[in-house]
Amino acid sequence: MTETRLRTWTHGTGYVLATLFILALAMQNLRYGFYELFYLATGMATLTLAGVAYTAVCRRHQLSAPGHLIILSGLNSGLLAAMLTLDGPGITHWAMPLLILNLLILPLRQGMALSFLLLVPTAGVVLFQQPTTDAIIAITGLAILLAAASLYIWHYDHMAQSAEDLAITDPVTGAHNARFLDETLQKEISRAIATGHQLSVIDLSIDYADEAADLHGKAGVQTLFRDMTEHLFDVIRAGDTLYTLNDSEFFLILPYTPEEGVRVIAERIRRTIAEHQWAVVGKATVSIGCTTRGSGDTRTDSLRKRAHAAMEEARRRGADSVWFSAGETIAA
């Protein structure tokens, strides 16, 4: 299950449970003749049902759906206004499910902020309406509930981020892997088309990797690969991104870089790698292919294939070399 689908189910279930809970409150207050609280609960149930509908409509965009903040702000504001104007029994207890719903639906910081804005006035109302001991117990309970829910949501977000990092990061080198490459490259292509800036890419491969594996073993090549990744992180500029494609090949995305720039960067990478003394293997070289996006390049496959073909051409011309392949330009 994807993150978006999981959040859709979570948000929908949260709104449905809140609706059922509030409707139960409405029927209970209607039964005992508390009509103002009945109307309040009916209005809040309408908002939670709107939340269910909004979740269904925006099911593909749950990670960035601003309507949830509007709906929950309305719920919190309505309850706060009722606490300040109505004299209903136990109305402050209605804040408990709202605190949970805020954190369940909204991003953690927004949920915490909205819940805090609800908790502080609620604490004041409780202190004003109830005996001091009862008020302190009620406020402490609300604070503990908010802290426990916040800690759980924070833990979930941390675990989700860790899982995402593992999915897009090479465990040996710490660089981004091929799974994340196409997604990022497509975003950079779209941004280059929108802004008109230059975009270049580099494909480089370690020369004689198979021979090095036969001579030094797989562990030796992995050590070289990891050390070379760290070296490339030091060489590339801020804003450039590095990816590992297999045990001997790297890919770099260089935004805002024209042909002249990528040629200079590729040559600097080639020279620094050739001059470096590497652990286990000693000397090592790379073959580098580079290209710059032409106006006809609108998808990732054209850039990746051309950069890879340029790298193969560099290797064919001899180890420790760089080859540039020009992109196709379409006349306007």
N, C-alpha and C positions, 0 to 999 in steps of 0.2 A: 504494500500500500504506500502510495506517495505521500509526501508531507502535505500537499494541498488537499488530497482526498481525506487524509486523517483529520486535518483541521476542519474540513467541511462536516464530517460526521460528528466531531466533538462539539462544534458550534451548534449544529442542529439539535443534537441530543441535549445540550445545555439549555437551549431556549425552550425545548419541549418540556423538559423537567421543570423549569422555572414556571412555565405556563400552567402546568398541572398543579404545582404548589400554590401559585397565586389564585387560581380558580378555586382551590379548596379553601383558601382563606376567604375568598369572596362569598362562597356559599355559607361558611360558618358565620361570618358577620351578618349576612342577610337573615340567617336563622335567628340570631339573637337581637335583631333590630338595629344593628349599627350600620345605618344606610350610607353614611358618609364614607366609612371604611369599605363598604361594599362597592361604591362607585370608584373609590381609589383603586381597589384591587382589580376591578373590571378594566379600568384604564391601563393599569400596568400589564395586565394579561394581553391587552390589545397590542401593546408595544412589543412584548415578547413574541407574540404571533407574527408581528411584522419582522422581528429578527429571524424567525424560521423562514419566512418568505424571502427575505434578503439573502440568507445563506444559500437557499436553493437557486436563486437567480444568479448569484455571484460565486457559484461553486467552483469555478475554474480560477478564481482570483482571490482566494481566501487569505493568502499571505499579504495582500495589500488591498483590503476592503475597508475604506474609511467610514462606510455607513454604520458599522458596529459601534464606533465611538459615539455617533449621533444618537443611536437607539439607547445605548447604555447611559449616556448623559441625561437623556430624557427620563429614564427610569430612576436614576439617582436623584435628579432634581425634583421629580414628582414626590418621591418618598420624603426627601428633606423638607419640602414645602408642607407636606402633610404633617410631619412631626412638629413643625413650628406653629401650625394653625389649628390642628385637630387635637382633641382630647380623647383619643381612643386607647383602650387597654392593650398594652403589649405591642404598640405600633413600632417601637424601637427594635423589636426582635426581627422585624422584616428586613433589617439591614444585613442580617447574617447571610441569607442566600444571595443578596446582591453583591456582597463582598466577594463571594466565591465566583459568581457569574462574571464580574469585572475581570478577574484574573484568568478565568477560563477562556474568555473570548478575545480579550485585547492583548497586544504585546505587553510584556512584563512591566515596562516603565509606565506605559499609559494606564494599565490596570492598577498598578500601585498608586499612581497619582490620583486617579478617580476614586479609588477606595479610601485613600487618606482624606480626600475632600469630603467624603461621606462620613467617615469615622469621627472626625474632629467635631462637627456640629452635633452628631448623634451623642457623643460623650457629654457635650454641654447640656443637651436636652435631658439626658438621663440624670446628670448631677442636679439639675434644677427640679426635676419632677419626682425623684425617688430619694429615699433615705440614703445617707452617705455610704453606709456599708453595702447596701444592695446596689447602689450605683457603681461603686468600685468593682464589685464582683462582675457586674454586667459589662463594664468597660474593659476589664481585664480579659473576659471571655472573648469579646470582639477582637481585641488586640492579638490574643493568642491565635484565634482563627485566621486573622489576616496574615500573621507571621508564618503560620504553618502552611497555608495555601501558597504564599509567596515563595517559600523555600522549596516547595514541591515543584512549582512552575519553573523556578530558576534551575532546579536539578534536571527537569525534563529538557529545557532549552539547552543546557550544557551538554547533556547526553546526545541530543539531536545534532548539535554543532560538531561534537566529536565524531559522530557517525558520518556526517557529511565530509569532514576533513579526511577521514580514513578512505572514503569512497573516491576522493579526487586527488589523493596524495600518494606518491610512490613510497612504499614502506622502507626501501633501501636508501634512497637519496633525499627524501623529504621534498622533492620538487613535485609540481603538479603532473598528473599522469595524462595519458591519451584521452581518457574519458572526458576530462574537463577541457581539453584543447579545442575541440570543435565548437563547444558552446561559447568559449571566450573569443575565439577567432571570428565567429559569426557576428558577435556583438561589436567587435572592433571594425569589421567590414561595414556593418550598418552605420556605425558612427562615422567612419571615413566617408561613406557616401553622403551622409547628412551634412557633415561639416566641410567636406572637401579637402581634409588633410591627407597627407601621404601615409601609407601603411606598408611596412616591409616585414618579411619573415626570413628566418634562417633555419636551415636543416643541416646538422652536422653529425658526423658519424666517426667513431674511433677507428683508425686504420688498423688493419691486421688484428681485429678483436678475436677472431677464431684461433689464430696462431698464438695469441697471448693466453687464451684459455687453455690450449694444449700445453703450453710451457709453464704457466703459473697456476693453473687450476681455476675453477669457477670462482672460488673465494678471492683469488688475486684480482680477477677482472672486476668483481663487484666492488672491491676496495678502490680500484682505479676509477670506476664509474662514480662511486660516492665522492671521492676526492675531487674528481673533475667537475661534478655538480657544484660543490662548494666553491671551486675556483671560478666557475661561470657566474655564480651569484655575486662574486666580488667584482667581476669584470663588467657585467651588464649595467645599464643605467637604471635609475629609479623610474618606474613606469613600464619597463620592459618585463616580460614574463617568460619563465623557463619551464619546459615540459620534457619529460622523459618518455620515449616511445617504446624502447626495448632495452636490452642490457648493454647497448653500445651506441644508441642514437638519441640525439637531443633535438628539440625544436624551440625556437625563440620567436616571440611576437614583439615587434618594435613599432609602437604607434608613433605618429608624427615624425617618421623617418623616410626621407627620399632615397633615391638610388645612390647618390654620392655618400650619404650617411651610412647606409647598410654595407656598402663596400668597405668603408673605413673600419666599421665595427667588426665585420667578418675577418678582415685582415688582422686586426688587433687580437681577436680571439685566437686565430691560427698561430700567430707569433708567440703569444704568451704561453699557450699550451705546449708548443714545440720547445720552448726555452725552459720549461719547468722540469724539475727533477721529481718524478712521481714515486711514491712508495711502492715496493714490490717489483714493479716493471721497469723503473728507471725512466727512460725516455719514451714518449708517446706522441703521436701526431693525429690530426683529424683532417677529414675531407669535408669541405663546407660548400653548401649550395645556398644561394640567396636570391630573392626576387622582391620586386615592389609591385603593389597592387595596381593594375591597370583599370581603366574605366569599365572594361568588360568583365572584371572579376567581381561577381556578386555573391559567390558561394565559397565555402571553405575548401571544397575538393580541388578547385582549380589552383588555388594558391599552394596547397599542400603538395599536389602532384608536381607542380612546376618547381617548387623548392627541392623536392626529393630528386627529380630528374636532374636538376643542377648539381646536387650533391653527387649523384652517380657519375655525372660528366667530370666533375672535379676529381673523383677517385680514378676514373678511366685515364685521365691525363697525368696521374701520378699522385702518390700519397703526399700529405701536407700541402694541400692546394685549395684555392677558392675559385668558384665559378659563379657568375651572375647570369640569370636568365631574365630577360625583359618581359613584362606583362603585355597583354594585348590591349590596345587602346581603340575604343569605338568612337568614331566621329559623331559629334552632336548633330 
